[in-house]
Structure formats: structure tokens, C-alpha cells
Amino acid sequence: MTLLTILGPTASGKTALAASVAHAIGGEIISADSRQVYREMNIGTGKDYDDYIVEGRKIPFHLIDIAEPGSEYNIYLYQSDFLAAYQDICSRKRLPILCGGSGMYLEAILKGYRLTPAAPNHAYRQQLENKSDDELREIILSFKKPHNSTDFVSRERMIRAVEIGKQNAHVVPGSDTFPKIESKVFGIRLERAQTCNRIMQRLGIRLKNGMIEEVSSLLKKGLTPAQLKFYGLEYKYLVMYLENELSYDEMFRQLNIAIRQFAKRQMTWFRRMERSGLEIKWLDGSLSDEEKTNLVLKEFR
């Protein structure tokens, strides 16, 4: 195997596990998170930098903080950036560890989907504005290629997903222009109640640690509310709070529910990946990091 993959829903502890494994076998982490690519969007996207420090050693990571906030990074750019990071790590005789929860990013690498850049189509976007959220979801799910689970976190992202999906509707895996990369894939799975509890606790901590101030700072630097809402979840609801559209309590309640729904969609995505032929070795998320690390090492070596 030339790649190790660790995936899981939000708040499952996948980054800490990937760092622990990397420390044990001399690996470097390539992020598969569609929002952590953006600079200055740290707390809201869950960049837990401390997770990359194991026994005082900083584990190298890639594809985090590589795009400007407000820009539209996409799966096409991700594939190119992944290959550059992957080849660099391999050239130094280190093990690349793909880690994340963005389904399309993971699947585009593991299945070798080759996409073409999708230029903005403003006329088509105007047509889509007349459709309901349910209609947009149906269109996204009708495409034959995979779609990122984060495409559903805001209306703006759904419209962009339909726009991209229309252009790439005939993409198939196995293109000769994308190398076949063999990977052992591990997933972290928790009981639904455990996931919900972790999400609520983590949300409270991040709000206390400056997530509201982070969003306020981005607005002050010139990003528009619409731009931030495009990234969904934390950014959507915190903008609504800062714009006095929601009270603090209502913001917390709605955001907590939205993140729980997002985690559920991620697991649905991973199950679909299994049904399409990808083998995932599932780990009990309630185990300690040491126990999970030992299980990965036992299976991988």
C-alpha cells in the first residue's frame, strides 16, 4: 500500500488518530477537508492544530491553509494539490496519510475521479435561484458522479454544486490521467448519541474560544455575509447571529442541529462508498487513541 486513509464524521477524533499513527510509522498527513483549505478560518472549520503534536513532535500536514477566505476552492484544484503533496511525501520515503471527512475529496482520490474545472455560469445560477432547496437537493443527488456532503450545508453551496455537477455529469473513475493509488482505509464510528454529545460539547468550547470573534474579524476584513454563508454550518449561523437574525440561544440550537445532521450525512456518504466497493475497516470511536492506533498498525503492517 502506498497510502493510508483515515476517515470519519465530524467530531469523531480522526485527526488525533491520524497524527498518532503518523508519529508511530513516520507519516505525514494530507487533509481531506473541503473547508480547512482556507486561511483565517480556523475555529469554525475545526483546525485543531494541537492534534498534530504528538509527544512534543509536530506531525507534518498538507492542504490546510492554502486558499484565501472568500475564494471558491474546488475538487479539481484539490486533486492537483493532493498529487503534488503525495508525490513530495513519497519522494522523501515517508508514508502519506489521507485524513478527513469530506466525502467527495476522499472519493476523488480513492477512486481516481478526474474532473475538469467548472467555470462560473451566472446565467444558469439565476435559473437555479427559482428552485426550492428540496429541488436543488434532488438535482444534486441525480448526478452519477460523487458529490461532497458539504454541498448541502447552505443554499449557495447547493447552487454551486448543481452548476459543477451539470458540467461534470459524465465523469467516470479510472481516467488514465490520474494515477491509481492503493490505500488501506480505516473509519471511526461512534454511536449516534456519542456523536451528538461530542458535537454539542465541542461547539460550546469553540464558541468560548473565539469562534464568534473569528467570523466578526472576517466580516471586518471585507468578506460579505453572503460569502461566509456560502461555507455553511458555523459561518452561516454565526453570520446570522452577528446580523441580529438569530439570538445567541437560537443560533446555538440551530447550529448544533445542523452539525448533527451534517455528521449523519457524512456517515450516509461513507456507507455509499462501501456499497460501491470500497472496503473500510471500522474502528470503535470510544476506544482510546492508543488502542485505535495499535489496531491500525496491526492491520496496516
Summary of the structure (lengths in Angstrom):
residues: 301
radius of gyration: 18.8
end to end distance: 9.5
largest distance: 53.9
contacts: 951
relative contact order: 0.18
helix: 52%
strand: 12%
